[in-house]
């Protein structure tokens, strides 16, 4: 009988200890958030933001095209990438050789994981654009990201050199 009392005490203690695990404060490993993936579009836009050339070309914009671009930006921010692409495609029908529209469309193509179109659009934007300044940096950073996506380290290194060539330093004024 005494043996049963000790055994039941041990079972009771084990049960209490096991119950403590039910209220663990850390989630199981499979539910922990993973490290965020590399945001290619953020890297592309950051390259343009970092570029502080003496040259920065900003074309005059048709109000109809500006409206389509604004809608595309809102759609992209809402995660509606196909809708954003459709708006930019519509704007490109009105102005098919607009370097900034082509680059914006390339960035949405990245969001849609259409990497070959993104690289093609970035090249076209660069060939039609000023080839200096923030737009140039975004063009070539797009190509860097697409080369990295294709696991082409040599192509990415070459494109990085082109990003650096987008900079036109100002004349020092003392």
N, C-alpha and C positions, 0 to 999 in steps of 0.2 A: 504494500500500500504506500509506504513511504517512497518507494521507487517511482510509483505513478505520480506522486505529488511533485517530485523533482523533475520528472519528464514533462509534466504539463506546465511547470514553471518555465522550463527551457523553451517549450513550444510557444508559450505566451510571450516570452521575451523576444524570441525570433520573429514572431508575428508583428510585435510592436516595432522592431527595428526595420522589418521589411516595409511596414506602412510608412515609415519616414521617407522612403524613396519615392513614394507617390507624389510628394509635394516638392520635387526637385526644382531649383530655381533656374538651372540651365537647361535649354532645350536639347533634345537628343541630337547627335551630330548631323543626321540627315536633314534636319529642319533648319540648321544654322544657315544664314545667308552666305553665299559664296562671294568671293571678291568680285567687284564689278568688272565687266569686260571692258576692253579698250574701246572707247567711243571714237571711231574713225572720223566722223563728221565734226566732233568737237576739236579734234587735232587739226583738221583742215581749217576750220574757222579760226582757231588760235594762231595758226601760221599767218593768216591775214591780219589778225589783230596785232601781232608782234611786229609786223613789218611797218617800219616808220621811215619809209623812203621820202625823199624830197618830192617825189612824184606820186600822186594819187589821183587817178582819173575817175571822175564820177559823172557819167553821162546824164544829160537831161532826159527825163522820163515822160513818156506819154501817160496821161492820167488813166487811160483804160488798162495799160500794161501794169501800172503801179497798183491798181486795184486787184488785178490777177495775182501779182506778186504778194500783196498783203494777205490775200485769201490763202495762197499757197503756204505762207509762213504760219498762219493760224492753223491750217490743216496739219502741217508738219509738227507743230508744238502739241497738237492734240493726238498725235500718233496716227493720223490719217494720211499715210505716205502716198498711197495710190491717188487719193484726191489731190494732194499737193502736186504730184507729178502731172495730173491732168490739167491743173490750172497753169502750171509752167509750160506744158506743151501747147496750150491755147495761146499763151503769151508769145511763145516762140513762133507760132504761125503768123503772128502780127509783125514780129521782128526776129527773123530767123538767124541773123548774124550778130545778135547782141551778146557780147562776151560775158557780161554779168548774169544774164538769164541762162546762158549755157552752163556757167559754173554752178548756179543755184540748182539747175536741173541735174547736174552731175552729183551734187551732194544728196539730193533726194534719191537718185539712183543707188547711191551707197546705202541709204536707209532701206531701200527695197532689195538690197543684196544683188543688184544687177551691176556687178563689178566691171564687166567689159564695157558696158554703156557709160559708166561713170568715168572710166579712163579715156574713152573716145571723146566724150563731151568736154572733159578738162583740156585735152589736147586741142580741140577745136576752139575752145574759149581762149586759150593761150595764143593760138595762131592769129586770131582776130583781135585780140586785146592789146593793151599797151606794152606788154612784156616787161613791165616794171611795176613795183609797188605791191599793195595788198592783194589785188586780184591775181597777179602773177604768182605770188606766194601760195595762194589757195589752189591755183591750178596745179602747181608742181607738188604741193603737199598731197593733193588728191592722188597724183600719180605715185608718190611715195607709198601712200596707204594701200593702193591697189597692187603695187609690186610686192609689198609685204604680205598682202592677202594671198598672192599667187606664190608665195615663198621664193621670191626672186630677190635675194639679198643684194646682188650686184646691181640690178635695175633700181632698187630702192636707194642704194648709195649714190648712183648717178643722178637720180631725181633730186636727192637732198642737195647735191651741188647746184642744181638749177634753182632750187628754192633760195639759196644764198645769193645767186646772181640776180635775183629780183630786186635786190636792194640798191638804191642809188643814193649815196650819201650826200648830204648837203654841204655847202661851202662853209667852212668855219668862219664865223663872224665874231670878231673880238671887240 
